[in-house]
Amino acid sequence: MTPAKIQEVGRLWSAALVLSTLLAAAAVRWPLPLPIVPAVVVALVLGPPLLLALVVLLRWRLPAAAQGGEWPQATESVASEPERH
């Protein structure tokens, strides 16, 4: 793994740790249960996966024709000459 990737993972992990700490501190300070609002529950459950899917779709790039893709021989048989007979 490259040092840049390690730093990126470290930053993401640190952000998750800070968020977890803030949520734990909020639970201590606000011990009463929150009212259940169905719209908020649906947003919290479906929101992150949908946002992740959106990010993946926006960043996904197919390789250009010169960079790869299908090989011209991909439609031909993979059997060798002696196997064809």
SESEDREN-504487 format. One record per residue: x, y, z of N, C-alpha, C in turn; residue in three letters. Coordinates in pm, whole numbers, plus 32768, in hexadecimal, padded with zeros to 4 digits. Layout:
n_x / n_y / n_z / ca_x / ca_y / ca_z / c_x / c_y / c_z / aa
X / Y / Z / X / Y / Z / X / Y / Z / ALA $
...
END
This chain:
n_x / n_y / n_z / ca_x / ca_y / ca_z / c_x / c_y / c_z / aa
8056 / 7F8B / 8000 / 8000 / 8000 / 8000 / 805A / 807C / 8000 / MET $
8035 / 80DD / 7FB1 / 8087 / 8155 / 7FA6 / 8074 / 81AE / 8021 / THR $
80D6 / 8202 / 803F / 80C9 / 825D / 80B2 / 8050 / 82BA / 80A8 / PRO $
802D / 82E3 / 802E / 7FB8 / 833A / 801E / 7F37 / 82F1 / 8045 / ALA $
7F2D / 8272 / 801F / 7EB7 / 8223 / 8042 / 7EB2 / 820D / 80DA / LYS $
7F25 / 81F5 / 8117 / 7F2A / 81E2 / 81A9 / 7EFC / 8261 / 81EF / ILE $
7F28 / 82D5 / 81BF / 7EFB / 8353 / 81FA / 7E65 / 8367 / 81E7 / GLN $
7E32 / 8344 / 8172 / 7DA3 / 8353 / 8157 / 7D50 / 82F9 / 81B3 / GLU $
7D7B / 827C / 81C2 / 7D35 / 8220 / 821B / 7D40 / 8250 / 82AB / VAL $
7DB5 / 8283 / 82D2 / 7DC8 / 82B8 / 8359 / 7D6D / 832E / 8376 / GLY $
7D5E / 8387 / 8315 / 7D04 / 83FA / 8327 / 7C73 / 83CC / 8334 / ARG $
7C4B / 836E / 82E1 / 7BC2 / 833B / 82E7 / 7BAA / 82F5 / 836C / LEU $
7C09 / 82A5 / 8399 / 7BFC / 825F / 8418 / 7BF6 / 82C4 / 848B / TRP $
7C48 / 832C / 8486 / 7C47 / 8393 / 84EE / 7BC0 / 83DC / 84F0 / SER $
7B8B / 83FB / 847D / 7B09 / 843E / 8477 / 7A9C / 83E6 / 84B3 / ALA $
7AA0 / 8364 / 8496 / 7A3E / 8308 / 84CF / 7A4D / 8300 / 8567 / ALA $
7AC9 / 8302 / 8598 / 7AE1 / 82FF / 8627 / 7AAE / 837D / 866C / LEU $
7AC4 / 83F1 / 862E / 7A94 / 846F / 8665 / 79FB / 8470 / 8667 / VAL $
79BC / 8443 / 85FC / 792A / 843E / 85F7 / 78F4 / 83E0 / 8663 / LEU $
7933 / 836E / 8675 / 7909 / 8310 / 86DC / 7916 / 834E / 8767 / SER $
7981 / 8396 / 877E / 7996 / 83D8 / 87FF / 792B / 8442 / 8817 / THR $
790C / 8490 / 87B0 / 78A4 / 84F6 / 87BD / 781B / 84B8 / 87D9 / LEU $
77FC / 844A / 8797 / 777C / 8407 / 87B0 / 7776 / 83CE / 883E / LEU $
77E5 / 8397 / 886E / 77E7 / 8363 / 88F7 / 77D7 / 83D4 / 895C / ALA $
7818 / 8445 / 8943 / 780A / 84B9 / 899C / 777C / 84EF / 8999 / ALA $
773D / 84F0 / 8927 / 76B3 / 851F / 891D / 7654 / 84C1 / 8967 / ALA $
7670 / 8440 / 8966 / 761B / 83E1 / 89AE / 7624 / 83F6 / 8A44 / ALA $
7699 / 8419 / 8A75 / 76A9 / 8433 / 8B04 / 7661 / 84B4 / 8B2A / VAL $
766B / 8517 / 8AD6 / 762F / 8599 / 8AF4 / 7597 / 8599 / 8ADF / ARG $
7566 / 8549 / 8A84 / 74D9 / 8548 / 8A61 / 74A3 / 84BA / 8A70 / TRP $
7488 / 848D / 8AEC / 7465 / 8401 / 8B02 / 73D5 / 83DC / 8ADD / PRO $
737E / 843E / 8AC5 / 72F5 / 841D / 8A9F / 72F0 / 83E9 / 8A10 / LEU $
729F / 8382 / 89F7 / 7298 / 834E / 896E / 7256 / 83B3 / 8910 / PRO $
7286 / 83B3 / 8898 / 724E / 840C / 8832 / 71CC / 83CF / 87FC / LEU $
716D / 8423 / 87D5 / 70F3 / 83EB / 8798 / 7114 / 83AF / 870F / PRO $
70D1 / 8342 / 86ED / 70E9 / 8300 / 866E / 7096 / 8344 / 8602 / ILE $
70DA / 837B / 85A1 / 7099 / 83BC / 852F / 70B9 / 8366 / 84B4 / VAL $
7055 / 8326 / 8478 / 7071 / 82C9 / 8409 / 70C3 / 8306 / 8398 / PRO $
70A9 / 8383 / 8373 / 70F3 / 83C0 / 8304 / 7187 / 83CD / 8327 / ALA $
71A5 / 83EF / 83A3 / 7231 / 83FC / 83CE / 7274 / 8374 / 83D1 / VAL $
722D / 830F / 8400 / 7265 / 8287 / 8404 / 7285 / 8257 / 8376 / VAL $
722A / 826B / 8319 / 7240 / 8241 / 828F / 72B7 / 828D / 8253 / VAL $
72C1 / 830F / 826F / 7331 / 835F / 823C / 73B5 / 832F / 8275 / ALA $
73B7 / 830D / 82F6 / 7433 / 82DF / 8333 / 745A / 8253 / 8305 / LEU $
73F8 / 81FF / 82E8 / 7417 / 8177 / 82BD / 743B / 8171 / 8228 / VAL $
73F1 / 81B9 / 81D5 / 7407 / 81B1 / 8144 / 7464 / 821E / 810F / LEU $
7472 / 828A / 8157 / 74C3 / 82FB / 8127 / 7555 / 82D8 / 810A / GLY $
759F / 82A2 / 816B / 762D / 8284 / 8151 / 7645 / 8224 / 80DD / PRO $
75FA / 81B3 / 80D1 / 7613 / 815D / 805D / 75F3 / 81A1 / 7FD8 / PRO $
758A / 81F2 / 7FD6 / 7568 / 8238 / 7F5A / 75D2 / 82A1 / 7F37 / LEU $
7605 / 82E7 / 7F9C / 7671 / 8347 / 7F83 / 76EF / 8302 / 7F51 / LEU $
770F / 8290 / 7F8A / 7784 / 8245 / 7F5D / 7771 / 8216 / 7ECD / LEU $
76FB / 81E6 / 7EAC / 76E0 / 81BC / 7E22 / 76EC / 8232 / 7DC2 / ALA $
76BE / 82A7 / 7DEC / 76C9 / 831E / 7D98 / 775B / 8344 / 7D82 / LEU $
77AC / 833E / 7DEB / 783B / 835F / 7DDD / 787E / 82FB / 7D7F / VAL $
785F / 827C / 7D8E / 789B / 8216 / 7D36 / 7873 / 822E / 7CA5 / VAL $
77F4 / 824A / 7C8D / 77C7 / 8261 / 7C03 / 7805 / 82DE / 7BC7 / LEU $
7818 / 8346 / 7C17 / 7852 / 83C1 / 7BE2 / 78E7 / 83B4 / 7BC6 / LEU $
792D / 8360 / 7C13 / 79BD / 8352 / 7C01 / 79E4 / 82DF / 7BA5 / ARG $
7985 / 828B / 7B81 / 79A1 / 8215 / 7B2F / 79BC / 8240 / 7AA0 / TRP $
7A2C / 8218 / 7A6C / 7A50 / 8236 / 79E1 / 7A76 / 81B5 / 799A / ARG $
7A3F / 81A0 / 7924 / 7A66 / 812F / 78D3 / 7AE8 / 8152 / 788A / LEU $
7B3C / 80EF / 7872 / 7BBA / 810D / 782D / 7BA0 / 8136 / 779C / PRO $
7BF4 / 8190 / 776C / 7BEA / 81BA / 76E0 / 7C10 / 8145 / 7687 / ALA $
7BED / 814D / 7607 / 7C09 / 80DF / 75AA / 7C9E / 80C1 / 75A1 / ALA $
7CF3 / 8126 / 75AA / 7D83 / 8112 / 759F / 7DBD / 80D6 / 761F / ALA $
7D76 / 80E2 / 7690 / 7DAB / 80B3 / 770F / 7D8A / 8021 / 772A / GLN $
7D31 / 7FE9 / 76E5 / 7D0D / 7F5F / 7701 / 7C81 / 7F42 / 76D3 / GLY $
7C3B / 7EF9 / 7723 / 7BB5 / 7ED0 / 76FC / 7BBA / 7E45 / 76C2 / GLY $
7B63 / 7E28 / 7666 / 7B61 / 7DA3 / 762A / 7BD4 / 7D91 / 75CA / GLU $
7C09 / 7D19 / 75C9 / 7C70 / 7CF7 / 7569 / 7C2D / 7CD5 / 74E5 / TRP $
7C70 / 7CF3 / 7477 / 7C33 / 7CD1 / 73F5 / 7C1B / 7C3B / 73E7 / PRO $
7C6D / 7BEA / 7429 / 7C5E / 7B5A / 741E / 7BF5 / 7B23 / 747E / GLN $
7BB4 / 7B76 / 74C9 / 7B56 / 7B47 / 752F / 7AE1 / 7AFB / 74F3 / ALA $
7ABF / 7B16 / 7477 / 7A4E / 7ACF / 743A / 7A79 / 7A4C / 73F9 / THR $
7AFB / 7A38 / 73EE / 7B2C / 79BC / 73B2 / 7B30 / 794D / 7419 / GLU $
7B37 / 78D4 / 73EB / 7B40 / 7862 / 7444 / 7BC6 / 7861 / 748B / SER $
7BC6 / 7832 / 7506 / 7C43 / 7829 / 7551 / 7C89 / 77A4 / 753B / VAL $
7C4D / 774A / 74F1 / 7C88 / 76C8 / 74D8 / 7CFA / 76D6 / 7475 / ALA $
7D62 / 7686 / 748A / 7DD4 / 768A / 742E / 7DB1 / 763B / 73AE / SER $
7E07 / 7645 / 734A / 7DEE / 7602 / 72C9 / 7DD8 / 756B / 72D9 / GLU $
7E2E / 7524 / 7324 / 7E17 / 7491 / 732E / 7D94 / 7470 / 7376 / PRO $
7D67 / 74C4 / 73D3 / 7CED / 74A8 / 741D / 7C70 / 74C0 / 73C8 / GLU $
7C7B / 750D / 735F / 7C07 / 752D / 730B / 7BE0 / 74B6 / 72B2 / ARG $
7C3B / 745C / 7298 / 7C1F / 73EE / 723C / 7BF0 / 7374 / 7280 / HIS $
END
